[in-house]
Structures are given as C-alpha cells and as structure tokens.
Amino acid sequence: MNYRKFALAFMLSLGLSSHTHAAPSPGLTRDEMNALADRLHSIDFINPSGSHELECSDYRPLKPIQVFLFDGSMGFCPRYFVMNERGENGYSDGKSWTERLNETPKTEENQDAFESIEKALREESKLQNCHLAKNILREPDDRYRKISDQVELHYFSKRGDGAAVDCYHQLVEQAGKALKVRIVGYSMGSDAALEFTNALPEVKVEKVLSIDPVGRSTHWTTGVIITRDNSLFKRPAQVERWDNFYQKIDHQSILSVGGRGVGIRGSFVIDADTNLQLQPEDFESVQGEKHEHVKILRSKPVQQKIQEIL
C-alpha cells in the first residue's frame, strides 16, 4: 500500500513538473545567465586593433533615429551596449538583456549566475575613462537608462569622427535612404562631433548636444589652462538645433596640489541655439564626482537635455 501511494505521488509529481516546464518562464534561464556572464567577463576593453569604437550596427530594421555619441576620452564602454542589445538569443519580442534580467526571479539555483553578472558590471575601474557612457547613459538609481525604442546608439571616442562617418554611410546603404541623425559630444568628443557634421554637409542633423566642449589638439585647446573660448567651435549650417552647456570654474581636473591646480573648462559655441554657462549652484546636487568638468554630465540642465536626445 505504501509503495502504491509512493508510486502515485511520484507520477503526479512528474505530471506537475512536466506541466510547469511547459509554460514559458519569464526572464533568462540559468544557462543564458551564465552565457551572459561569460560574455561580460570576456570583453576586451582595449581591443587588438587599437580601436575604441564599437562596430557599426547592422540591426534590421534600423531604428528611425540614429544617435552618435562621442566621448571625451579614449575609454571604451561596451557593457552598457551589451546589456541593452535587443533580440538576443532568438527572443521574438526584442527585449534587451537588461529587461530580461530584470524579469528573472532570483533563486538558489541561479544565485551564482546573478553574482557573476553583477561582478562583471561592478568592475568600474575598466570604465573609468568613458565619462559620457558612465554619467549620461546611466541613471542615478538605475544602472541602465531606458532608451526610446525609436533610438539606436553608436558610441565613439574623441578620435572617432572618421569611423562615425563610415558608419553613417554604411547605415544609409542598409536603409536605402537618409536617416535622422542626432549627436552628443562631451569634452574633446564635442570636437569629434563637430568634425563629423562638417564631413557630412549634405546630412541634416536634427539635434546636437555639446557638453563642456574642448579641442582635441593641444595647440588650440585654449580652455584647458586659461579661461578662454575656442573660436573654432562654430555650428555648421546643416544642424537644425545645437545646444551647448559649458563651465568655467573647474580648476583641479588636470592637476591638484593643496587645493589648487589646473582644470578643464569648456567653450562657447558660435551660432549655437543655446549656450548655457553653468554656475556653482548648478553643481550643488551632483554627487559622486570630484571636478566640474565631469560633474557637468550629472547636472540637471544637461540631464534634462539628454532626455530629449534619447
């Protein structure tokens, strides 16, 4: 009798188990989480080719708005883009890794996979030079900013204007038509953004946001040591709207000795629709950064403007 009860209970458990596994579960499986963790841990931040840009996207269909991001340093921030890739692993709904991970319930079985992913994402030392991706694309209380489904991002370094031009032509060839273009440039990346637009005079650029622009060549980077605007920053004719935010109060970002040093100060942009010089009170609520040249990325005026771009 006991044997029969045991057999019956065992058969029922098999049936229930089969039924449970037949229903689709939200989020990622443990194997998929481990695959994601392996991919994050294996990212080569300084890749063998010496390029710090991401490969030009070949998603199909292309998003209606193409946003080109030019960072101020040679940093490379692929984790953000890996986590926001959509349509991975054959998902028909096109959800990103971040969305899938947020839908994944934590269990004892997948705890180690969660920890491995979080460890990869916490290795901020490898992201220390890519301020734009760290400070603009990441929400204060949410590691990954929610980007509009209409927007596709292309990330480049301060030397990335040539690669960005090639990327734009590739995207146009894929789409078979002109594309809506928006641009964000930070620090020396603003100079790359300017060169990018100058190299594509036939392309109508909807919006450009430059953040504390500084020139890339030291012989005319006037804002670094002395507080003077760079006369070479001028809005190109094909840009429909250019907004510029800059500051003149940083005095420690390059060198700091005993509370005094050399800072990085951005520049006015000639013919920009907006040239807003931020004041000390604009930085009062900014936490987690030491110098105004970096703090400007987290200031409220800049954060509000970036939301319009993305």
Secondary structure, DSSP 8 states (H G I E B T S, - for coil): -HHHHHHHHHHHHHHHHHHHHHS--SS--HHHHHHHHHHHHT--SS-TT---S------SS--SEEEEEE-SSS---HHHHHHT-BSGGG-TT--BHHHHHHTS---TTTHHHHHHHHHHHH-GGGGTT-HHHHHTSSBTTBSS----TTEEEEEE-TT-HHHHHHHHHHHHHHHTS--EEEEEEETHHHHHHHHHHHT-TTS-EEEEEEES---SSGGG-TTTTS----TT-B--TTBS-EEEEE-S---SSSEEETTEEE-------BT-SEEEE--GGGGTT--S-SSHHHHGGGSHHHHHHHHHH-
